[in-house]
């Protein structure tokens, strides 16, 4: 006797309920900076649903969140590159099979981030920084994915996606030192996010406008952008990048001669990184700052 359609639908709905709950658990761990926990939940969930009667939209939801966490893990901890790209590819294939344009746009955006992060890490491993000549002739693949994502997101009126992709494009232009174009895209990312009521999406564009102001030697403007970046990140409850925000503020206050505030933000960065198991971030980020200062002096 074949199971009824209603029985199959009920079976599938149980998966939907479980996947929604697991995604919330993983997302909460992710925002707290517990990347290992988030990846464990998502990896285990994907393994458990293999062969199950899972709706494509639910499978896609898991894969896209997994890809998002893997992207951050790759950037912060040099996580598994092969798993990162294979996860996003699988998400893209499911989105295309289901004719899910929103899912396809999200996968394209994740590919843009992944290629950008991989290129940046390769440059840093060579002992350089991605800004200027080190980034020339690179990042084209990342840019192409972000542009494809943005085109689709604009068609779908996906304002969160538009904000994220605009930032991604601006980041690449900043690496290429096409600073006017970078500022335009960062400003657009902030404006779209602000108009739509998105908080976290305003953090990274403000952080990179901070770097732009530092390149120009405008410490007051840099301080304003850096404070905004941290405040948006704190308001959204997203901790993984907060050590970077505090280190940026530490550097600005050092340049302004305010050693007390600089020390406070260094302590905050160290404490947060230690809690998240990312203590090496502080020393490596300080080293990168010192290298950038030397390159700016030589320019």
C-alpha positions as CSV (number, residue, x, y, z in Angstrom):
1,X,0.0,0.0,0.0
2,X,1.4,3.3,-1.1
3,X,1.5,6.2,1.5
4,X,-1.0,8.9,0.8
5,X,-0.1,12.3,-0.5
6,X,-1.1,13.8,2.8
7,X,1.2,11.4,4.7
8,X,4.1,12.4,2.5
9,X,3.3,16.1,3.0
10,X,3.2,15.6,6.8
11,X,6.5,13.7,6.6
12,X,8.2,16.5,4.6
13,X,6.7,19.1,7.0
14,X,8.5,17.4,9.9
15,X,11.8,18.0,8.1
16,X,10.9,21.6,7.5
17,X,10.2,22.2,11.2
18,X,13.4,20.4,12.2
19,X,15.5,22.3,9.7
20,X,14.0,25.7,10.7
21,X,14.9,24.9,14.3
22,X,18.4,23.7,13.5
23,X,19.1,26.8,11.3
24,X,18.1,29.0,14.2
25,X,20.5,27.2,16.6
26,X,23.3,27.4,14.0
27,X,22.6,31.1,13.4
28,X,22.6,31.9,17.1
29,X,26.0,30.1,17.5
30,X,27.3,31.9,14.4
31,X,26.4,35.4,15.7
32,X,27.9,34.6,19.1
33,X,31.2,33.7,17.3
34,X,30.9,30.0,18.1
35,X,31.8,29.0,14.6
36,X,32.8,25.4,15.4
37,X,29.4,24.8,17.0
38,X,27.5,26.4,14.1
39,X,29.4,24.4,11.6
40,X,28.9,21.2,13.6
41,X,25.1,21.7,13.7
42,X,24.9,22.5,10.0
43,X,27.3,19.7,8.8
44,X,25.4,17.1,11.0
45,X,22.1,18.4,9.7
46,X,23.1,18.1,6.1
47,X,24.4,14.5,6.7
48,X,21.2,13.5,8.5
49,X,18.8,14.6,5.7
50,X,20.7,12.7,3.0
51,X,18.2,10.4,1.3
52,X,15.3,12.0,3.2
53,X,12.2,13.5,1.6
54,X,13.3,17.0,2.2
55,X,11.8,19.9,0.2
56,X,14.4,21.6,-2.0
57,X,13.8,25.0,-0.3
58,X,14.7,23.5,3.1
59,X,17.8,21.8,1.7
60,X,18.8,25.1,0.1
61,X,18.2,27.0,3.3
62,X,20.7,24.7,5.1
63,X,23.3,24.9,2.4
64,X,23.1,28.7,2.1
65,X,23.6,29.2,5.8
66,X,26.4,26.6,5.8
67,X,28.1,28.6,3.0
68,X,27.7,31.8,4.9
69,X,29.3,30.4,8.1
70,X,32.1,28.7,6.1
71,X,32.9,32.0,4.4
72,X,33.5,33.7,7.7
73,X,35.4,30.6,9.1
74,X,37.6,30.6,6.0
75,X,38.4,34.3,6.5
76,X,39.1,34.1,10.2
77,X,40.4,30.6,10.7
78,X,41.6,29.6,7.2
79,X,38.8,26.9,7.2
80,X,38.2,24.2,4.6
81,X,38.3,25.8,1.1
82,X,37.1,22.7,-0.7
83,X,34.1,22.3,1.5
84,X,33.3,26.0,1.2
85,X,33.2,26.0,-2.6
86,X,31.4,22.6,-2.9
87,X,28.7,23.7,-0.5
88,X,28.0,26.9,-2.5
89,X,28.1,24.9,-5.7
90,X,25.5,22.5,-4.4
91,X,23.3,25.4,-3.3
92,X,23.6,26.9,-6.7
93,X,22.6,23.6,-8.4
94,X,19.6,23.1,-6.2
95,X,18.5,26.7,-6.7
96,X,18.7,26.3,-10.5
97,X,16.9,23.0,-10.4
98,X,14.1,24.5,-8.3
99,X,14.1,27.6,-10.4
100,X,14.6,29.6,-7.2
101,X,15.9,32.9,-8.4
102,X,16.4,34.2,-4.8
103,X,18.4,31.2,-3.9
104,X,20.5,31.5,-7.1
105,X,21.2,35.2,-6.3
106,X,22.3,34.2,-2.7
107,X,24.6,31.5,-4.1
108,X,26.2,33.9,-6.5
109,X,26.8,36.4,-3.7
110,X,28.4,33.7,-1.6
111,X,30.6,32.7,-4.5
112,X,31.7,36.3,-4.8
113,X,32.6,36.5,-1.1
114,X,34.4,33.1,-1.3
115,X,36.6,34.1,-4.3
116,X,37.3,37.5,-2.7
117,X,38.4,35.9,0.6
118,X,40.5,33.2,-1.1
119,X,42.3,35.8,-3.2
120,X,42.9,38.0,-0.2
121,X,44.2,35.2,1.9
122,X,46.6,34.1,-0.9
123,X,48.0,37.7,-1.1
124,X,48.4,38.0,2.7
125,X,50.1,34.6,2.8
126,X,52.7,36.0,0.3
127,X,53.6,38.6,3.0
128,X,51.7,41.5,1.3
129,X,48.4,43.3,1.7
130,X,45.7,43.2,-0.9
131,X,45.6,47.0,-1.5
132,X,47.2,48.5,-4.5
133,X,49.5,46.7,-6.9
134,X,49.2,43.4,-4.9
135,X,45.6,43.2,-5.9
136,X,46.0,44.2,-9.6
137,X,45.1,41.5,-12.0
138,X,43.2,39.6,-9.3
139,X,39.7,39.6,-7.9
140,X,38.1,39.5,-11.4
141,X,36.2,36.3,-10.6
142,X,34.9,37.6,-7.4
143,X,33.8,40.8,-9.1
144,X,32.0,38.9,-11.8
145,X,30.0,36.9,-9.3
146,X,29.0,40.0,-7.2
147,X,27.9,41.8,-10.4
148,X,25.8,38.8,-11.5
149,X,24.3,38.6,-8.0
150,X,23.5,42.3,-7.9
151,X,21.8,42.3,-11.3
152,X,19.5,39.4,-10.2
153,X,18.9,41.0,-6.8
154,X,17.9,44.3,-8.4
155,X,15.4,42.3,-10.6
156,X,14.0,40.6,-7.4
157,X,14.0,43.9,-5.4
158,X,16.1,42.0,-2.8
159,X,17.3,45.0,-0.8
160,X,19.4,43.0,1.7
161,X,21.2,41.3,-1.2
162,X,21.6,44.6,-3.1
163,X,23.3,46.1,0.0
164,X,25.6,43.1,0.5
165,X,26.6,42.8,-3.2
166,X,27.2,46.6,-3.4
167,X,29.6,46.3,-0.5
168,X,31.3,43.3,-2.1
169,X,31.9,45.3,-5.3
170,X,33.1,48.3,-3.4
171,X,35.5,46.1,-1.5
172,X,37.2,44.9,-4.7
173,X,37.4,48.5,-6.0
174,X,39.1,49.5,-2.7
175,X,41.6,46.7,-3.1
176,X,42.3,48.0,-6.6
177,X,42.6,51.5,-5.1
178,X,39.8,52.8,-7.3
179,X,38.7,54.7,-4.2
180,X,36.0,56.9,-5.7
181,X,34.2,53.9,-7.1
182,X,34.7,52.1,-3.8
183,X,33.1,55.0,-1.8
184,X,30.1,55.1,-4.2
185,X,29.4,51.4,-3.6
186,X,29.9,51.6,0.1
187,X,27.6,54.6,0.3
188,X,25.0,52.7,-1.7
189,X,25.2,49.7,0.5
190,X,24.7,51.8,3.6
191,X,21.8,53.8,2.1
192,X,19.9,50.7,0.9
193,X,20.4,49.0,4.2
194,X,19.3,52.0,6.2
195,X,16.2,52.6,4.1
196,X,15.2,48.9,4.5
197,X,15.9,48.9,8.3
198,X,18.8,46.5,8.1
199,X,21.4,46.9,10.9
200,X,24.2,44.4,10.3
201,X,24.5,45.2,6.6
202,X,25.7,48.8,7.5
203,X,28.6,47.6,9.6
204,X,31.1,46.4,6.9
205,X,30.7,49.4,4.6
206,X,31.3,51.7,7.5
207,X,34.4,49.7,8.5
208,X,35.8,50.1,5.0
209,X,34.9,53.7,4.8
210,X,37.1,53.9,7.9
211,X,40.0,52.5,6.0
212,X,39.3,55.0,3.2
213,X,39.4,57.9,5.6
214,X,42.7,56.5,7.1
215,X,44.2,56.3,3.7
216,X,43.4,60.0,3.3
217,X,44.8,60.8,6.8
218,X,41.4,62.1,8.1
219,X,41.4,60.7,11.6
220,X,38.2,62.4,12.8
221,X,36.2,61.0,9.9
222,X,37.9,57.6,10.3
223,X,36.8,57.6,14.0
224,X,33.2,58.4,13.1
225,X,33.0,55.5,10.6
226,X,34.8,53.1,13.0
227,X,32.4,53.9,15.8
228,X,29.5,53.4,13.5
229,X,30.8,50.0,12.3
230,X,31.2,48.7,15.9
231,X,27.8,50.1,17.0
232,X,26.0,48.4,14.1
233,X,27.8,45.1,14.8
234,X,26.9,45.3,18.5
235,X,23.3,46.3,17.8
236,X,22.9,43.2,15.5
237,X,24.6,41.0,18.0
238,X,27.2,39.8,15.5
239,X,30.5,39.1,17.4
240,X,32.9,37.4,14.9
241,X,34.2,40.7,13.4
242,X,34.0,42.8,16.5
243,X,37.7,42.3,17.4
244,X,38.6,43.9,14.1
245,X,36.4,46.9,14.9
246,X,38.0,47.4,18.3
247,X,41.5,47.0,16.8
248,X,40.7,49.7,14.2
249,X,39.5,52.0,17.0
250,X,42.7,51.2,18.9
251,X,44.8,52.2,15.9
252,X,42.9,55.5,15.4
253,X,43.2,56.5,19.0
254,X,46.9,55.7,19.0
255,X,47.3,58.0,16.0
256,X,45.4,60.7,17.8
257,X,47.6,60.2,20.9
258,X,44.9,58.9,23.1
259,X,46.7,55.9,24.6
260,X,44.0,55.3,27.3
261,X,41.2,54.7,24.8
262,X,43.6,52.8,22.5
263,X,44.5,50.4,25.4
264,X,40.8,50.0,26.2
265,X,39.9,48.9,22.7
266,X,43.0,46.6,22.5
267,X,41.7,44.9,25.7
268,X,38.2,44.6,24.3
269,X,39.6,43.0,21.1
270,X,41.7,40.6,23.0
271,X,38.9,39.5,25.3
272,X,36.4,39.0,22.5
273,X,38.9,37.1,20.4
274,X,39.9,34.9,23.3
275,X,36.2,34.1,24.1
276,X,35.6,33.0,20.5
277,X,38.8,31.0,20.2
278,X,40.3,33.5,17.8
279,X,43.1,34.9,19.9
280,X,45.6,34.9,17.1
281,X,43.5,37.5,15.3
282,X,44.8,40.2,17.5
283,X,48.5,39.7,16.9
284,X,48.0,39.0,13.2
285,X,45.8,42.1,12.7
286,X,48.3,44.3,14.5
287,X,51.1,43.0,12.3
288,X,49.0,43.7,9.2
289,X,48.4,47.3,10.5
290,X,52.1,47.8,11.0
291,X,52.8,46.5,7.5
292,X,50.2,48.8,6.0
293,X,51.7,51.8,7.8
294,X,55.1,51.0,6.3
295,X,53.7,50.6,2.8
296,X,51.9,54.0,3.1
297,X,55.1,55.7,4.3
298,X,56.9,54.2,1.3
299,X,54.2,55.2,-1.2
